[in-house]
Amino acid sequence: MMAHATDPVSPLPVNVPGNLQAVIMHLLAKTPDARYASATDLVDALRPAPASTQPTQVRAQAVNARWKQIGIELIKISAGEFLYGDDNAHVWLDEYWIATTPVTNKQYKAFIDAAGHAVPKHWMNGKIPLGKENHPVVEVSWDDAVAFCTWAGVRLPGEQQWEKAARGMDGRTYPWGNDKPDNTHCNFGHQVNDSPLCSSLPYIRLMRYNIS
């Protein structure tokens, strides 16, 4: 029991609902303080939310529309095989959709305002750092990310989904091909010493090319 609680957690199956993902990750948290304190707490977490007077279909439509309302753009990744991992194993994935950019500070702030979620610790006075509205949100935990996805009506992609979306189906090493990265390809090695605007990330444009 202790061994699996401290080992890295493998990606959950893509069909696990977001609320159940959050419960599972609490159970598998590395530190005891982050897990449920008692069986009662676990049962409460699994208990269905109180029924609303609003029809279920209308509630579901409202949740599903949130990602659109805050400007998240999704791109379809077609079903099929791709070359996965260092050994280029042939792996089949069903069709799925993935965001073309990371979640921005502005989008995350909409979630905070609506859900009353805690702000990232580096936001002074609860505000987005000046000029960083359209930069990727950082300093968020797995639990924060799952909570955001559940609120927005999406979910976190699995490892294989990330790799197929970024790498394409031709076995390339990087989204742009096999050339070694430099500052025209991505932000790495503190060359920029800042986060880039989400809309400026080159892998977004390449992702469209790789998968189409």
N, C-alpha and C positions, 0 to 999 in steps of 0.2 A: 504493500500500500504506500509506504513512504517513498519507495524507489520511483514509482510512476508519478508521484506528486512533485518530485523535484526534477524529473527529466523534462526536456523541452516538449511542449505539447504539439502534437501533429495537427495539421489543419482538420477542422471538423468537416463532415460530409456536407455537400452543398445544399442538401435538402433539410438541414437542421434549422428550425425557425430561430430568428434572432433572439427572442426572449429565452429560449432554451439554451442557446449558445452562452448567454450571460450566466445562467445557472451552472452549466458545466464548467465554465472557466473559473467560477468562484470555488467550485469543488476541487479543481486541480491547481488552485493558486499555490505558488511556491512557499509563501509564508503563512503560518497558522493564523495570524491575525486577519489575513485577507479571505479566509474561508468562513463558512457558516459556523456560528458559535454553538449551535445545537440542532438537533433534528427538527425541532419546532420551526427554527428559522428557515431551514430547507423546505419544509412543507409549506410555509407561508409564501416562499418565493415561487413555488410550483402552483400555488392556488390561482385559479383564474381570476382575472380582474372583475370587479363588480359590474354587472350588466348595466348598460346605459339605456336610457329611453330612446336614444337615437338608433335607427335601424343599423344592423351589422354591415350591410352592403355600403351604406352611406359612410359609415366610420372607416371602412377599409379603403374606399375611394379617397377619402380625405388624407389618410396616411400615405397612400401610394402617390398622391399628387405632391407631397412635400418636396421630394427631390427635384421635381420640375420647378416648383415655386421658388426655390433658392438657387436655381440656375445650374444644377448638375446636368451635364451632357453625357449620355450613355452611347456607346457604340456596340453593335452586335458582333460577336465572335462566332463564326459559323461552326457547326458541329464537324468533327473530323479528327484525324490523327495529327499529332505534332511530335517533334523530336524533343524529348524531355531529359534534362540533367546532363551531366558530363559524359555519360555513356550513350547519349542520344537514343534512349529507349523510345519505342513507338507507343504512344499513349493516346487513347481516344477520349475526347471530351464532348459532351453534349453541347448544343448551342447555349450561349449565355451572353449577358450584357455586362459591360464594365465602363466605369467612368473614364473619360478622356483626360482628365486632370486630377491631381490630388484635391482634397477638400481644402477650401480656402478659409482664412480666418473669418471672413465676412459670413460665409455659409455656416461655419461652426458657431458664430455669435448668434445667428438666427435660432439655432437649436438651444443654446444657453438661455436666450430670452424666453423661448416658448416653454421649455421643460424645467427651467430653474436649476440646470446642471451647473456644477462648479466650473469656474474659468480656469484656463491653464495658469500655472503658478507664476509665470513670468509676465502676465498681463497686469500692469500696474493699475490699481484702482478699478480692476475689472474691465479695462479697456484694451482694445486691440492696439499693439504697438504702432506708433505713428507711421503712416504710409505703408503698412503691411496688410491692408484689407484684402488684397488679392494675391497674397503670398500663401504658401501651404501652412496649415495649422501644425504646430509642433508642440512637444511636451504634453502629449495625451497618451493615456494608457490603453491597454487592450479593452478594459472595461469601458473607458470613455468612448472608444471607437465603436464598440458594439451598441452602446446606448445611443450614439448619434445615428447609426445605421437603422436601428429599430425605430427611432423617431421619424427618420426620413423615408422609411419604407423600402430600404435596400438592405444589403448585407455585405459583410467583408468577403472578398474573393479568397479562394484557397491558393496554395502555393502553385499548383499546376496551372490554375487559371491565370495567375499573375504572369507566369513564365510564357504561356502561349500567347497572351496578349502583347507582351513586350518583345518576344523573340520571333514571333511568326511561326510558320510551318516549314521553313526551309533549313532549320538547324543553325541559324546564324548565332554568333557569340553574343552580340549586343543588338539592341533594336535597330541601329543604323547599319549593321553589317559585322564584319570581322576586324575592322581597323581598331587599333588601340584608342581608348577614349582621350579626347583633349577638350579644351574649353569651348570648342565649337559644337561638341556633342552633348555635354552634360556639365553639371556643377559638381566637381569632386576635388579632393585634395586641397581644400581651402583656397582654390584659385580665385574664386569670386568673393569668399569670406562673407557670404550673405545668402539668404534663400532667394531663388529667382521668382519672378512673377509666374503664376501657374500657366498663363497663356503663352509664355515664352519657351516652355520646355519643349525641346525638339523631338523627344520620343513620342509626343502626342501625334504629331504629323506623320511620323514614321509608322506608328501603330496602325493608322488608317491604311497605309500602303501595304504593310506586311500581311494583314489579315484579309484584305479585299480579294 
